[in-house]
Amino acid sequence: MAEPVVNPATQRYAVVTGANKGIGFEICRQLVSEGIMVILTARNEKRGIAAQERLKEFGLSANVVFHQLDVLDPASIASLVEFIKAKYGRLDILVNNAGISGIKIVGDTLILQEIIKGDVASVFDGGKPESVKLKASGTITETLEDAEECLRTNYYGAKSVTEALIPLLQLSDSPRIVNVSSALGNLRANDWPTQLAAYKVSKAALSAYTRIMARKYPSFCINCVCPGFAGTDITYNLGPLSASEAAESPVKLALLPDGGPSGFYFYRKEISSF
Ligand SMILES: NC(=O)c1ccc[n+]([C@@H]2O[C@H](COP(=O)([O-])OP(=O)(O)OC[C@H]3O[C@@H](n4cnc5c(N)ncnc54)[C@H](OP(=O)(O)O)[C@@H]3O)[C@@H](O)[C@H]2O)c1
């Protein structure tokens, strides 16, 4: 595939977090294909550089640079901000994609598929999610430490990165923020989750934060999206969608035209309620 032609006058710059694999990697690949200059970030330098190398296999190496970013580490966030400021002078698109599940599974991982399918179905059908009798024999554990790390990564990490990059986004003509949330974070009255609790709370908080930030920055387009159930490491490769298919909706929101929706939750490519 030929390298996209770069027009310096109209070049747009994007940061994607947690981009060394899965949906984040695919978001980078699709944005680069659209001619966006992508700063592919990963907490682990080796894995991030390997991802940058993999993009070369698609003939897409010129429009991507790697920078280390651990969303839990303020020094790492500050270093990314300085890098972008010095090299590009502004930022146009931020995709907060990095995330963890906050759980460990012992035994049959199909248990996760059953829970997610049941939960997501209940979001759309209005049923009670956790009353479904599970068939898989695996066990899910959620320790306090895992729960804390999950909240710190999925919500506070995205918030810290966003707040640090807002001044550079304000220098853009068309700033976009996309928060990769989850249908598992949809709110249901009188229901405190007993499974995947930290993950659900972290994504509910991220979706609410999206709405607050959209009100605070009316000249931005700031949205969150559940990309659908995809076969990646976080789902033990159990989801039916490919990472590439799941990446399409965050990419669409990253490339929204001026005057596009802001403050919304999308389920894949459609506006939904959370
Ligand atoms: N797959 C699905 O069905 C699905 C559905 C709804 C929402 N999502 C959301 O989509 C996003 C991407 O998930 P995925 O499916 O692509 O899972 P994945 O393949 O497990 O990718 C998660 C990415 O987040 C990175 N990450 C974790 N902690 C980080 C930190 N502290 N700093 C920077 N990066 C960090 C991981 O880096 P390492 O490689 O170093 O661990 C990895 O690159 C997540 O926010 C997830 O919650 C996924």
The ligand as an SDF file (V2000), in Angstrom:
LIG
                    3D

 48 52  0  0  0  0  0  0  0  0999 V2000
  -12.4120   -5.9310   23.4510 N   0  0  0  0  0  0  0  0  0  0  0  0
  -13.6770   -5.6140   23.7740 C   0  0  0  0  0  0  0  0  0  0  0  0
  -14.6320   -6.3970   23.5730 O   0  0  0  0  0  0  0  0  0  0  0  0
  -13.9720   -4.2810   24.3850 C   0  0  0  0  0  0  0  0  0  0  0  0
  -15.3260   -3.9450   24.5720 C   0  0  0  0  0  0  0  0  0  0  0  0
  -15.6260   -2.7010   25.1540 C   0  0  0  0  0  0  0  0  0  0  0  0
  -14.5970   -1.8400   25.4880 C   0  0  0  0  0  0  0  0  0  0  0  0
  -13.2910   -2.2030   25.2780 N   0  0  0  0  0  0  0  0  0  0  0  0
  -12.2600   -1.2510   25.6620 C   0  0  0  0  0  0  0  0  0  0  0  0
  -11.4010   -1.0560   24.5480 O   0  0  0  0  0  0  0  0  0  0  0  0
  -10.1090   -0.6180   25.0290 C   0  0  0  0  0  0  0  0  0  0  0  0
   -9.0420   -1.4340   24.3370 C   0  0  0  0  0  0  0  0  0  0  0  0
   -9.1650   -2.7770   24.7550 O   0  0  0  0  0  0  0  0  0  0  0  0
   -8.7100   -4.0230   23.8700 P   0  0  0  0  0  0  0  0  0  0  0  0
   -9.9060   -4.8280   23.6440 O   0  0  0  0  0  0  0  0  0  0  0  0
   -7.8890   -3.5690   22.7300 O   0  0  0  0  0  0  0  0  0  0  0  0
   -7.8040   -4.7820   24.9640 O   0  0  0  0  0  0  0  0  0  0  0  0
   -6.2380   -5.1420   24.9960 P   0  0  0  0  0  0  0  0  0  0  0  0
   -5.8480   -5.8150   23.7240 O   0  0  0  0  0  0  0  0  0  0  0  0
   -6.0470   -5.8490   26.2840 O   0  0  0  0  0  0  0  0  0  0  0  0
   -5.5110   -3.7180   25.0100 O   0  0  0  0  0  0  0  0  0  0  0  0
   -5.4670   -2.8970   26.1580 C   0  0  0  0  0  0  0  0  0  0  0  0
   -4.3430   -1.8850   25.9600 C   0  0  0  0  0  0  0  0  0  0  0  0
   -4.3120   -1.0070   27.1040 O   0  0  0  0  0  0  0  0  0  0  0  0
   -2.9590   -0.9130   27.5190 C   0  0  0  0  0  0  0  0  0  0  0  0
   -2.8080   -0.4800   28.9160 N   0  0  0  0  0  0  0  0  0  0  0  0
   -3.2240   -1.0840   30.0420 C   0  0  0  0  0  0  0  0  0  0  0  0
   -2.8330   -0.3790   31.1190 N   0  0  0  0  0  0  0  0  0  0  0  0
   -2.1600    0.7100   30.6490 C   0  0  0  0  0  0  0  0  0  0  0  0
   -1.5150    1.8120   31.2650 C   0  0  0  0  0  0  0  0  0  0  0  0
   -1.4210    1.9390   32.6010 N   0  0  0  0  0  0  0  0  0  0  0  0
   -0.9370    2.7560   30.4690 N   0  0  0  0  0  0  0  0  0  0  0  0
   -0.9800    2.6450   29.1170 C   0  0  0  0  0  0  0  0  0  0  0  0
   -1.5480    1.6030   28.4760 N   0  0  0  0  0  0  0  0  0  0  0  0
   -2.1400    0.6500   29.2390 C   0  0  0  0  0  0  0  0  0  0  0  0
   -2.3950   -2.3060   27.2730 C   0  0  0  0  0  0  0  0  0  0  0  0
   -0.9690   -2.2940   27.3260 O   0  0  0  0  0  0  0  0  0  0  0  0
   -0.1050   -3.6480   27.6630 P   0  0  0  0  0  0  0  0  0  0  0  0
   -0.0160   -4.4180   26.3790 O   0  0  0  0  0  0  0  0  0  0  0  0
    1.1870   -3.0820   28.1150 O   0  0  0  0  0  0  0  0  0  0  0  0
   -0.8530   -4.4030   28.7180 O   0  0  0  0  0  0  0  0  0  0  0  0
   -2.9540   -2.5400   25.8740 C   0  0  0  0  0  0  0  0  0  0  0  0
   -2.1800   -1.8750   24.9110 O   0  0  0  0  0  0  0  0  0  0  0  0
  -10.1420   -0.7700   26.5460 C   0  0  0  0  0  0  0  0  0  0  0  0
  -10.3760    0.4750   27.1490 O   0  0  0  0  0  0  0  0  0  0  0  0
  -11.3240   -1.7090   26.7720 C   0  0  0  0  0  0  0  0  0  0  0  0
  -11.9000   -1.5280   28.0470 O   0  0  0  0  0  0  0  0  0  0  0  0
  -12.9580   -3.3970   24.7360 C   0  0  0  0  0  0  0  0  0  0  0  0
  1  2  1  0
  2  3  2  0
  2  4  1  0
  4  5  1  0
  4 48  2  0
  5  6  2  0
  6  7  1  0
  7  8  2  0
  8  9  1  0
  8 48  1  0
  9 10  1  0
  9 46  1  0
 10 11  1  0
 11 12  1  0
 11 44  1  0
 12 13  1  0
 13 14  1  0
 14 15  2  0
 14 16  1  0
 14 17  1  0
 17 18  1  0
 18 19  2  0
 18 20  1  0
 18 21  1  0
 21 22  1  0
 22 23  1  0
 23 24  1  0
 23 42  1  0
 24 25  1  0
 25 26  1  0
 25 36  1  0
 26 27  1  0
 26 35  1  0
 27 28  2  0
 28 29  1  0
 29 30  1  0
 29 35  2  0
 30 31  1  0
 30 32  2  0
 32 33  1  0
 33 34  2  0
 34 35  1  0
 36 37  1  0
 36 42  1  0
 37 38  1  0
 38 39  2  0
 38 40  1  0
 38 41  1  0
 42 43  1  0
 44 45  1  0
 44 46  1  0
 46 47  1  0
M  CHG  2   8   1  16  -1
M  END
$$$$
